[in-house]
Amino acid sequence: MIYYNPLDLKCKSIKGAITDLDEVNISIKLSDAERCRLILRNDSNNSTSAYEMDKYPDNIYSVKLPKLEVGVYWYYFVFNNEYCIGLGKNYNAVVNNNVNCYQLLVYDHDYKTPEWFKGGIMYQIFPDRFYRDGDFTVPEGKIKREDWYGTPFYKAINGKVLNNDFFGGNLKGIEKKLKYLKSLNVSVIYLNPIFLSYSNHRYDTSDYMKIDTVLGDEKDLKSLLNKAKKLGIKIILDGVFNHTGDDSIYFNKYGHFDTVGAYQSKDSPYYSWYCFDKFPDKYLSWWGIDILPTINKNSMEFEDFIAGENGMLEHYAKLGVAGIRLDVVDEIPDSFVVKIRDAMHRVDSDNLVLGEVWEDATNKIAYSVRRKYFQGKELDSVMNYPLKDAIINFVLTANSTNLSNVIKSQTDNYPKMALDCLMNILGTHDTPRILTVLGRETATTSKEESEFEFLSDKELSNGIQRLKVASLLQFTLYGIPSVYYGDEAGLEGNMDPFNRKCYPWDRENKTILSWYKRLSEIRSKIDLFKDGELNVLIEDEGLFIYERRKGNDNVIIAINLSVNDYSIDLSKPCYDLLSRTFHEKHVGLESGGMALLWRKNV
């Protein structure tokens, strides 16, 4: 018999990542063994250490690891000098000489994450498409859209999609809808880029120190920040620091600005920001997109401009911005991310630094470098794409194995205070609308087809039921749920730009909106969703049950996507927060059913 589970405190005395001051006990149950050693490899230098494990009654082998330096480590077991034990595909221990190692992340003991962020609800806004307050004008070369419910333009002109049609959503519009967001118990708003840019998505920054004129000005931003603060809502901005726009005061390819841009002269104060292969027309750009010239990774001038004393980040943090989301952070050097965190913390040590990472950020390798995001000096949180994919897979297939494995892996790999801050998404500006993903029977393959892709009545009904399951998971697992504007109102749409349609004011799907309001109400009133422990209790085909526990308080979340009905035995009376019913000894869970069981009425 072999038993080792790093999430079981009897096996590993500290769940998840550990600090550089911790001494963790690791124990494995191993029958028919005469000797067992733990083999630990330091990822930074590939050095290996072997630790002899002491044998105790009941075939338990145990060892206390010494304090370790900050970094990523990998470990496995060897018994009888011959057989290796490592991580199985379902997070079980297996004997295999081509072993998969367990991960042990060691982080700096001074690492902290913002308490205000935990337990909250995030709301992501694509500013041009949320709400328009008043009339607006657009600069020459851009298109003013008066049809709020129209489809964003997507067809290429001279081989390029310009993204230059604007519906006029603005900062004053967001301010006007703050009470609506409060009704969803939103605690933090994440704004896609708001700085002066050519495009409607604004990931092609023209001037980091100016608000895009279609959105408003800095006075409008201050007003939004102040009004949001009064409602207990914080705001974080999108930081695009891997590239700028070619139509910017820094590059100035088209001469639209009064500055001398890097494209115009090697004597430009911004020339060192960029990488030219052959000046001026051949330069590095993000994924070869020439309108997005890449920032030189060795440009200290750019880093100082963004994160130096009295730099761009300090400027907005002093206005009251509570955090920054780092676009494509994998393409920003670790040293720069450290500076960004320091800059935000110089103004307020509780400011949030969140990164766009699509994989497990604790062990991510980008451009052949192991990143140090969660070793204590860089990020507080990342966008949780692995969990998004696992939730969608479970809802569509009724197979809980992958979802369970992702939950176990993230719990094992992340520092607990970072796990509680993970940004749990179901959709973003970079992915299809979640209702479309969950409802459609077949996916369209072209933008021409996507323009006219709408769910049938049957697909919509299925999509709503699946969305309820997915959002229940999103709102009750570790981390904080992030609602992409309009998902709570039933917006549909495939990939960009159809996932960026305007919010359907007065046309919301009332069933979906009511469901989100109920989830947000539940989450906001139960403290254990902030940092309570999570334990998977049952995973059996389509039946998935887990609990959140903090002290003597606990909530059980049960989802049945199998074809069978189940009855859950209760050790104590519980109140189902979804059905608003009280249960003494048993809870019936029919096929397709869900329950959120708590001891008290909310």
C-alpha positions as CSV (number, residue, x, y, z in Angstrom):
1,M,0.0,0.0,0.0
2,I,1.2,3.5,-0.9
3,Y,-0.5,6.7,0.4
4,Y,0.8,10.2,0.0
5,N,-1.4,13.2,-0.5
6,P,0.3,16.6,-0.2
7,L,-3.1,18.2,0.7
8,D,-3.5,15.9,3.7
9,L,-1.8,17.5,6.7
10,K,-0.9,14.0,8.0
11,C,1.3,13.7,4.9
12,K,2.5,17.3,4.5
13,S,2.3,19.5,7.6
14,I,1.8,22.7,5.6
15,K,-0.8,22.7,2.8
16,G,0.4,24.5,-0.3
17,A,3.5,26.6,-0.8
18,I,5.7,27.3,2.3
19,T,7.9,30.2,3.4
20,D,11.6,30.3,3.6
21,L,11.3,30.1,7.4
22,D,9.1,27.0,7.5
23,E,10.3,23.5,8.3
24,V,7.8,21.2,6.7
25,N,7.2,17.6,7.8
26,I,6.6,15.1,4.9
27,S,5.2,11.6,5.6
28,I,4.3,8.7,3.4
29,K,2.6,5.4,4.2
30,L,4.5,2.6,2.5
31,S,4.0,-1.1,3.0
32,D,6.7,-3.7,2.4
33,A,9.5,-1.2,2.4
34,E,12.8,-1.4,4.2
35,R,14.0,2.1,3.4
36,C,12.6,5.3,2.0
37,R,14.3,8.6,1.0
38,L,12.9,11.9,-0.2
39,I,14.7,13.3,-3.3
40,L,14.5,17.1,-3.6
41,R,15.7,19.0,-6.6
42,N,16.3,22.8,-6.6
43,D,14.9,24.1,-9.9
44,S,17.2,27.2,-9.9
45,N,20.5,25.2,-10.1
46,N,19.3,21.6,-10.7
47,S,21.1,20.5,-7.5
48,T,19.6,17.4,-5.8
49,S,19.5,16.5,-2.1
50,A,18.5,13.1,-0.6
51,Y,16.8,13.0,2.8
52,E,16.6,9.7,4.7
53,M,13.1,9.2,6.1
54,D,12.6,7.7,9.6
55,K,10.3,4.8,9.9
56,Y,7.4,4.9,12.4
57,P,4.6,2.4,13.4
58,D,2.0,1.6,10.8
59,N,4.5,1.8,8.0
60,I,4.9,5.5,8.1
61,Y,8.1,7.1,6.8
62,S,8.7,10.7,7.8
63,V,11.3,13.5,7.4
64,K,11.4,17.2,8.4
65,L,12.9,19.3,5.6
66,P,15.2,22.1,6.7
67,K,14.5,25.7,5.8
68,L,14.9,26.3,2.1
69,E,15.8,29.3,0.1
70,V,13.1,31.0,-1.9
71,G,12.4,29.2,-5.2
72,V,10.7,26.3,-6.9
73,Y,11.6,22.7,-5.8
74,W,10.6,19.3,-7.0
75,Y,10.5,16.1,-5.0
76,Y,9.7,12.4,-5.2
77,F,10.3,9.3,-3.1
78,V,12.6,6.3,-3.5
79,F,12.1,3.1,-1.5
80,N,14.3,0.1,-1.2
81,N,16.9,1.9,-3.2
82,E,15.1,1.0,-6.4
83,Y,11.5,2.1,-6.8
84,C,10.3,5.7,-7.4
85,I,7.1,7.2,-6.1
86,G,5.7,10.3,-7.7
87,L,2.6,12.2,-8.7
88,G,0.0,10.3,-10.7
89,K,-2.3,11.8,-13.3
90,N,-5.2,11.9,-10.8
91,Y,-3.1,13.5,-8.1
92,N,-2.5,10.1,-6.5
93,A,0.9,8.5,-5.6
94,V,2.2,6.0,-8.1
95,V,5.2,3.9,-8.5
96,N,7.0,4.8,-11.8
97,N,10.7,5.1,-12.5
98,N,9.8,7.9,-15.0
99,V,8.3,9.8,-12.2
100,N,6.4,13.0,-12.2
101,C,7.6,15.1,-9.3
102,Y,5.5,17.0,-6.7
103,Q,6.1,20.7,-6.6
104,L,7.2,22.7,-3.5
105,L,7.2,26.4,-3.9
106,V,9.1,28.4,-1.3
107,Y,8.2,32.1,-1.0
108,D,9.6,35.0,1.0
109,H,8.2,35.1,4.5
110,D,7.4,38.8,4.2
111,Y,5.0,38.2,1.3
112,K,1.5,39.5,1.8
113,T,-1.5,40.0,-0.4
114,P,-4.2,42.7,0.0
115,E,-6.9,41.7,2.5
116,W,-9.5,44.0,1.0
117,F,-9.4,41.9,-2.3
118,K,-10.2,38.6,-0.7
119,G,-13.8,37.5,-0.5
120,G,-14.9,40.2,-2.9
121,I,-16.5,40.2,-6.4
122,M,-14.7,41.7,-9.4
123,Y,-16.5,43.3,-12.4
124,Q,-14.6,43.7,-15.6
125,I,-15.6,46.6,-17.9
126,F,-14.6,47.1,-21.5
127,P,-15.1,50.9,-21.2
128,D,-16.4,51.7,-24.7
129,R,-19.2,49.2,-24.4
130,F,-20.6,49.5,-20.8
131,Y,-22.6,52.7,-20.6
132,R,-22.7,56.1,-22.4
133,D,-23.6,59.2,-20.5
134,G,-24.2,62.1,-22.8
135,D,-23.1,62.7,-26.4
136,F,-19.6,62.2,-27.6
137,T,-17.3,63.0,-30.5
138,V,-14.5,61.0,-32.0
139,P,-11.2,62.3,-33.6
140,E,-10.7,62.3,-37.3
141,G,-10.2,58.8,-38.7
142,K,-12.5,57.1,-36.2
143,I,-16.1,56.1,-36.6
144,K,-18.9,57.2,-34.3
145,R,-21.5,54.5,-33.6
146,E,-25.0,55.7,-32.6
147,D,-26.5,52.2,-32.7
148,W,-25.7,51.0,-29.1
149,Y,-27.0,47.5,-29.8
150,G,-25.2,47.2,-33.1
151,T,-22.5,44.7,-34.0
152,P,-18.9,46.0,-33.7
153,F,-17.1,46.3,-37.0
154,Y,-14.8,43.4,-37.8
155,K,-14.0,43.4,-41.5
156,A,-10.5,44.3,-42.6
157,I,-9.7,47.4,-44.6
158,N,-6.5,47.1,-46.7
159,G,-5.7,43.9,-44.9
160,K,-6.0,45.4,-41.4
161,V,-8.8,45.3,-38.8
162,L,-8.8,48.9,-37.5
163,N,-10.9,48.5,-34.4
164,N,-11.8,52.2,-34.9
165,D,-15.5,52.2,-34.3
166,F,-16.6,53.7,-31.0
167,F,-20.0,53.4,-29.2
168,G,-19.2,56.1,-26.7
169,G,-19.1,54.3,-23.4
170,N,-17.3,56.6,-20.9
171,L,-16.2,57.1,-17.4
172,K,-19.2,59.2,-16.5
173,G,-21.3,56.3,-17.7
174,I,-19.6,53.9,-15.4
175,E,-20.1,56.4,-12.5
176,K,-23.7,56.6,-13.3
177,K,-24.1,52.8,-13.1
178,L,-22.2,52.4,-9.8
179,K,-25.4,51.7,-7.9
180,Y,-26.2,48.9,-10.3
181,L,-22.8,47.4,-9.7
182,K,-23.3,47.8,-5.9
183,S,-26.6,45.8,-6.3
184,L,-24.3,43.0,-7.6
185,N,-22.2,43.4,-4.4
186,V,-19.2,44.3,-6.6
187,S,-16.2,45.2,-4.5
188,V,-13.6,46.0,-7.3
189,I,-13.9,47.1,-10.9
190,Y,-11.3,46.1,-13.4
191,L,-11.2,48.5,-16.3
192,N,-9.7,47.5,-19.6
193,P,-7.3,50.2,-20.8
194,I,-8.5,53.8,-20.5
195,F,-5.4,55.7,-21.8
196,L,-5.3,57.7,-25.0
197,S,-5.1,55.3,-27.9
198,Y,-6.1,54.9,-31.5
199,S,-8.2,51.8,-31.2
200,N,-11.4,51.1,-29.2
201,H,-9.7,48.4,-27.2
202,R,-6.9,50.8,-26.2
203,Y,-4.2,48.2,-26.0
204,D,-2.2,50.4,-28.4
205,T,-1.3,53.2,-25.9
206,S,-0.7,56.6,-27.4
207,D,-0.1,58.5,-24.1
208,Y,0.0,56.9,-20.6
209,M,-0.5,60.2,-19.0
210,K,-3.8,61.1,-20.7
211,I,-7.2,59.6,-20.5
212,D,-8.7,58.8,-23.9
213,T,-10.8,61.7,-24.9
214,V,-13.8,59.5,-25.8
215,L,-13.9,58.3,-22.2
216,G,-13.4,61.6,-20.6
217,D,-10.5,63.2,-18.8
218,E,-8.5,62.9,-15.5
219,K,-11.2,64.9,-13.7
220,D,-13.8,62.3,-14.7
221,L,-11.5,59.5,-13.5
222,K,-11.0,61.2,-10.1
223,S,-14.8,61.6,-9.8
224,L,-15.4,57.9,-10.6
225,L,-12.7,56.9,-8.1
226,N,-14.2,59.0,-5.4
227,K,-17.8,58.0,-6.0
228,A,-16.8,54.3,-6.1
229,K,-14.9,54.7,-2.9
230,K,-18.0,56.0,-1.1
231,L,-19.8,52.8,-2.2
232,G,-17.0,50.6,-1.0
233,I,-15.8,49.8,-4.5
234,K,-12.2,50.0,-5.6
235,I,-10.9,50.3,-9.1
236,I,-7.9,48.7,-10.8
237,L,-6.5,49.7,-14.2
238,D,-5.0,47.7,-17.1
239,G,-1.3,48.3,-17.6
240,V,0.0,47.6,-21.1
241,F,3.8,47.7,-20.6
242,N,5.1,45.3,-23.2
243,H,4.3,47.5,-26.2
244,T,2.8,50.8,-27.2
245,G,0.9,51.9,-30.2
246,D,2.8,53.0,-33.3
247,D,0.5,56.1,-33.3
248,S,1.8,57.4,-30.0
249,I,3.7,60.3,-28.6
250,Y,6.5,57.8,-28.0
251,F,6.8,56.2,-31.4
252,N,4.9,58.7,-33.5
253,K,5.1,56.8,-36.8
254,Y,2.5,59.0,-38.5
255,G,3.6,62.4,-37.1
256,H,0.2,63.0,-35.4
257,F,1.9,64.3,-32.2
258,D,4.1,67.2,-31.5
259,T,6.8,65.1,-29.9
260,V,9.8,63.6,-31.7
261,G,9.0,59.9,-31.6
262,A,11.4,57.0,-31.8
263,Y,10.3,56.2,-35.4
264,Q,11.2,59.8,-36.5
265,S,14.7,60.1,-35.0
266,K,17.4,58.2,-33.2
267,D,17.8,61.4,-31.1
268,S,14.3,61.0,-29.8
269,P,14.1,60.7,-26.0
270,Y,12.0,57.5,-26.6
271,Y,14.4,55.8,-29.0
272,S,15.8,53.6,-26.3
273,W,12.3,52.3,-25.6
274,Y,12.2,50.3,-28.8
275,C,14.2,47.7,-30.8
276,F,15.0,48.5,-34.4
277,D,16.4,45.9,-36.7
278,K,16.8,48.5,-39.5
279,F,15.8,52.1,-38.6
280,P,13.1,53.2,-39.0
281,D,10.8,50.7,-40.8
282,K,12.0,47.4,-39.3
283,Y,11.4,47.1,-35.6
284,L,10.3,44.4,-33.2
285,S,6.5,44.3,-32.6
286,W,4.2,42.2,-30.5
287,W,3.6,39.0,-32.4
288,G,4.6,40.7,-35.6
289,I,1.7,43.2,-35.4
290,D,3.5,46.4,-36.6
291,I,1.0,48.8,-35.0
292,L,2.3,47.5,-31.6
293,P,6.0,48.2,-31.4
294,T,7.5,46.1,-28.6
295,I,9.3,47.8,-25.6
296,N,13.0,47.1,-25.3
297,K,13.4,44.7,-22.4
298,N,16.6,46.5,-21.4
299,S,15.2,50.0,-21.5
300,M,15.7,51.4,-18.0
301,E,14.3,54.7,-19.3
302,F,11.0,53.1,-20.0
303,E,10.9,51.3,-16.7
304,D,11.7,54.5,-14.8
305,F,8.9,56.3,-16.7
306,I,6.4,53.7,-15.6
307,A,7.6,52.6,-12.2
308,G,10.2,55.1,-11.1
309,E,9.8,57.7,-8.4
310,N,6.9,60.0,-9.4
311,G,6.4,57.8,-12.4
312,M,3.2,56.9,-14.2
313,L,2.1,54.2,-11.7
314,E,2.6,56.5,-8.7
315,H,0.6,59.2,-10.5
316,Y,-2.5,57.1,-10.8
317,A,-2.1,55.3,-7.5
318,K,-2.1,58.8,-5.8
319,L,-5.4,59.5,-7.5
320,G,-6.9,56.5,-5.7
321,V,-6.4,53.6,-8.2
322,A,-6.1,50.5,-6.0
323,G,-4.2,48.2,-8.4
324,I,-2.9,47.3,-11.8
325,R,-3.5,44.4,-14.1
326,L,-0.4,43.6,-16.1
327,D,-1.2,42.7,-19.7
328,V,1.0,39.8,-21.1
329,V,3.1,39.8,-18.0
330,D,5.0,36.8,-19.4
331,E,6.7,39.2,-21.8
332,I,7.8,41.7,-19.0
333,P,11.1,40.9,-17.2
334,D,10.8,39.7,-13.6
335,S,13.0,42.7,-12.5
336,F,10.5,45.1,-14.1
337,V,7.5,43.4,-12.4
338,V,9.3,43.8,-9.0
339,K,9.7,47.6,-9.8
340,I,6.0,47.8,-10.7
341,R,5.0,46.2,-7.3
342,D,7.4,48.5,-5.5
343,A,5.9,51.6,-7.2
344,M,2.3,50.6,-6.3
345,H,3.3,49.9,-2.7
346,R,5.1,53.2,-2.3
347,V,1.7,54.8,-2.4
348,D,-0.2,52.1,-0.6
349,S,1.1,48.7,0.6
350,D,-2.4,47.3,0.0
351,N,-2.4,48.0,-3.7
352,L,-3.0,45.0,-5.9
353,V,-0.7,43.7,-8.7
354,L,-2.4,41.2,-10.9
355,G,-1.0,39.5,-14.0
356,E,-2.3,38.0,-17.2
357,V,-1.0,34.4,-17.1
358,W,-2.8,31.6,-18.9
359,E,-1.1,28.7,-17.2
360,D,-0.1,27.8,-13.6
361,A,1.8,30.9,-12.7
362,T,3.8,29.3,-9.8
363,N,5.9,27.3,-12.3
364,K,5.5,29.1,-15.6
365,I,8.4,29.1,-18.0
366,A,8.3,32.0,-20.5
367,Y,11.0,32.4,-23.1
368,S,13.1,29.7,-21.4
369,V,13.0,31.4,-18.0
370,R,11.2,30.1,-14.9
371,R,9.2,33.1,-13.7
372,K,9.1,34.2,-10.1
373,Y,5.6,35.6,-9.9
374,F,4.7,34.1,-6.5
375,Q,7.9,33.9,-4.7
376,G,7.0,37.1,-2.8
377,K,8.3,40.1,-4.8
378,E,6.0,40.3,-7.8
379,L,2.3,39.4,-8.1
380,D,-0.7,39.1,-5.8
381,S,-2.9,37.4,-8.3
382,V,-3.3,36.1,-11.8
383,M,-6.3,35.6,-14.1
384,N,-7.2,32.0,-13.5
385,Y,-7.5,30.5,-17.0
386,P,-6.8,26.9,-15.9
387,L,-9.7,26.9,-13.5
388,K,-12.0,28.5,-16.2
389,D,-11.1,25.8,-18.6
390,A,-11.7,23.1,-16.0
391,I,-15.1,24.5,-15.0
392,I,-16.2,24.7,-18.6
393,N,-15.0,21.1,-19.3
394,F,-16.9,19.8,-16.3
395,V,-20.1,21.6,-17.1
396,L,-20.0,20.4,-20.8
397,T,-18.8,16.8,-20.2
398,A,-20.0,16.0,-16.6
399,N,-16.5,14.6,-15.9
400,S,-15.2,16.1,-12.7
401,T,-11.7,14.5,-12.9
402,N,-9.9,17.5,-14.6
403,L,-11.7,20.0,-12.4
404,S,-10.7,18.1,-9.3
405,N,-7.1,17.9,-10.4
406,V,-6.8,21.6,-11.2
407,I,-8.3,22.4,-7.8
408,K,-5.8,20.1,-6.0
409,S,-2.9,21.3,-8.1
410,Q,-3.5,25.0,-7.5
411,T,-4.1,24.4,-3.8
412,D,-0.8,22.5,-3.6
413,N,1.2,24.9,-5.6
414,Y,0.1,28.5,-4.6
415,P,0.8,30.3,-1.4
416,K,-2.5,30.4,0.5
417,M,-2.8,34.2,0.5
418,A,-2.3,34.1,-3.3
419,L,-4.8,31.3,-3.8
420,D,-7.4,33.4,-2.0
421,C,-6.7,36.2,-4.5
422,L,-6.9,34.3,-7.8
423,M,-9.1,36.1,-10.4
424,N,-11.6,33.4,-11.3
425,I,-13.0,34.1,-14.7
426,L,-15.5,32.4,-17.0
427,G,-15.0,34.9,-19.8
428,T,-13.0,38.0,-20.7
429,H,-12.4,40.4,-23.6
430,D,-10.1,37.7,-25.0
431,T,-12.5,34.7,-24.9
432,P,-16.0,34.0,-26.3
433,R,-19.0,34.9,-24.1
434,I,-19.6,32.2,-21.6
435,L,-23.3,31.8,-22.4
436,T,-22.3,31.2,-26.0
437,V,-19.7,28.6,-25.0
438,L,-22.0,26.7,-22.8
439,G,-25.2,26.9,-24.9
440,R,-24.1,26.4,-28.5
441,E,-24.3,22.9,-30.0
442,T,-21.6,23.7,-32.7
443,A,-19.1,26.5,-32.8
444,T,-18.8,28.8,-35.8
445,T,-15.4,28.9,-37.5
446,S,-15.4,32.3,-39.2
447,K,-16.1,35.9,-38.3
448,E,-18.6,36.1,-41.1
449,E,-20.6,33.3,-39.4
450,S,-20.0,34.6,-35.9
451,E,-21.7,37.9,-36.8
452,F,-25.0,36.0,-37.1
453,E,-24.4,33.4,-34.4
454,F,-27.2,33.5,-31.8
455,L,-28.4,30.7,-29.6
456,S,-31.7,29.0,-30.4
457,D,-34.3,28.7,-27.7
458,K,-33.2,25.2,-26.8
459,E,-29.5,26.3,-26.8
460,L,-30.3,29.3,-24.6
461,S,-32.2,27.2,-22.1
462,N,-29.3,24.7,-21.9
463,G,-26.8,27.5,-21.7
464,I,-28.6,29.2,-18.8
465,Q,-28.7,26.0,-16.8
466,R,-25.0,25.3,-17.5
467,L,-24.1,28.9,-16.7
468,K,-25.8,28.5,-13.3
469,V,-23.5,25.5,-12.5
470,A,-20.4,27.3,-13.8
471,S,-21.1,30.5,-11.9
472,L,-21.9,28.6,-8.7
473,L,-18.4,27.1,-8.9
474,Q,-16.9,30.4,-9.8
475,F,-18.4,32.1,-6.8
476,T,-17.7,29.4,-4.2
477,L,-14.2,28.1,-5.0
478,Y,-11.1,29.8,-3.6
479,G,-10.2,33.2,-5.2
480,I,-12.6,35.9,-6.2
481,P,-15.1,35.7,-9.1
482,S,-14.7,38.2,-11.9
483,V,-17.8,38.9,-13.9
484,Y,-17.2,40.1,-17.5
485,Y,-19.6,43.0,-18.1
486,G,-22.9,41.7,-19.6
487,D,-22.3,38.0,-18.7
488,E,-24.8,38.5,-15.9
489,A,-27.3,40.0,-18.4
490,G,-27.1,37.2,-21.0
491,L,-24.8,38.8,-23.6
492,E,-23.8,36.3,-26.4
493,G,-21.0,36.4,-28.8
494,N,-18.1,34.4,-30.2
495,M,-14.5,35.7,-30.3
496,D,-13.4,39.4,-30.6
497,P,-15.1,41.6,-31.5
498,F,-18.4,39.8,-30.9
499,N,-17.6,39.2,-27.3
500,R,-17.3,43.0,-26.9
501,K,-20.8,44.1,-27.7
502,C,-22.5,46.8,-25.7
503,Y,-24.2,46.0,-22.4
504,P,-27.9,45.3,-23.2
505,W,-29.5,47.9,-20.9
506,D,-33.3,47.3,-20.6
507,R,-32.8,44.1,-22.6
508,E,-31.2,41.9,-19.9
509,N,-32.0,38.3,-19.4
510,K,-33.9,38.6,-16.1
511,T,-33.4,34.9,-15.2
512,I,-29.6,35.1,-15.5
513,L,-29.4,38.5,-13.8
514,S,-31.5,37.3,-10.9
515,W,-29.2,34.3,-10.5
516,Y,-26.1,36.4,-10.4
517,K,-27.7,38.8,-7.8
518,R,-28.5,35.8,-5.6
519,L,-25.0,34.4,-5.9
520,S,-23.5,37.8,-5.1
521,E,-25.8,38.2,-2.1
522,I,-24.8,34.8,-0.7
523,R,-21.1,35.4,-1.2
524,S,-21.1,38.8,0.3
525,K,-22.7,37.6,3.6
526,I,-20.6,34.5,4.3
527,D,-17.2,35.3,5.6
528,L,-15.6,31.9,4.9
529,F,-15.6,32.6,1.1
530,K,-12.8,35.1,1.9
531,D,-10.2,32.6,3.0
532,G,-11.8,29.4,4.2
533,E,-10.2,26.1,3.5
534,L,-11.4,24.1,0.5
535,N,-11.8,20.3,0.6
536,V,-13.1,18.1,-2.2
537,L,-15.4,15.5,-0.6
538,I,-16.8,13.5,-3.5
539,E,-15.9,13.3,-7.1
540,D,-17.7,10.5,-8.9
541,E,-18.5,10.9,-12.6
542,G,-20.9,13.9,-12.7
543,L,-21.3,14.2,-8.9
544,F,-19.0,16.8,-7.4
545,I,-19.2,17.9,-3.8
546,Y,-16.8,20.1,-1.9
547,E,-16.8,22.2,1.2
548,R,-15.5,25.5,2.4
549,R,-14.6,25.5,6.0
550,K,-13.4,28.2,8.5
551,G,-13.4,27.4,12.2
552,N,-16.7,25.8,13.1
553,D,-18.5,27.2,10.1
554,N,-18.7,25.4,6.8
555,V,-20.6,25.4,3.5
556,I,-21.1,22.3,1.4
557,I,-21.5,22.8,-2.4
558,A,-23.0,19.9,-4.2
559,I,-23.5,19.6,-8.0
560,N,-25.0,16.6,-9.7
561,L,-24.4,16.4,-13.4
562,S,-24.8,12.6,-13.6
563,V,-27.9,10.8,-14.9
564,N,-28.7,9.5,-11.4
565,D,-30.4,11.1,-8.4
566,Y,-28.6,11.2,-5.1
567,S,-29.4,11.7,-1.5
568,I,-26.8,13.5,0.7
569,D,-26.7,12.4,4.4
570,L,-26.3,15.3,6.8
571,S,-24.4,15.2,10.1
572,K,-26.3,18.3,11.2
573,P,-29.2,20.3,10.0
574,C,-28.4,22.6,7.0
575,Y,-30.1,25.4,5.1
576,D,-29.9,25.3,1.3
577,L,-29.1,28.8,0.2
578,L,-30.2,28.2,-3.4
579,S,-33.6,26.7,-2.8
580,R,-34.1,28.5,0.5
581,T,-35.2,25.3,2.2
582,F,-34.2,23.8,5.6
583,H,-33.0,20.1,5.7
584,E,-32.7,18.0,8.9
585,K,-31.1,14.7,7.9
586,H,-31.0,14.4,4.1
587,V,-30.9,16.5,1.0
588,G,-32.1,15.1,-2.3
589,L,-30.0,16.0,-5.3
590,E,-31.7,15.1,-8.6
591,S,-29.9,14.8,-11.9
592,G,-28.8,18.3,-12.9
593,G,-29.4,19.6,-9.4
594,M,-27.3,21.8,-7.1
595,A,-27.3,22.7,-3.4
596,L,-25.4,25.2,-1.3
597,L,-25.8,23.9,2.3
598,W,-25.1,26.1,5.3
599,R,-26.2,26.0,8.9
600,K,-27.9,29.4,9.0
601,N,-30.4,31.3,7.0
602,V,-29.1,34.3,5.1
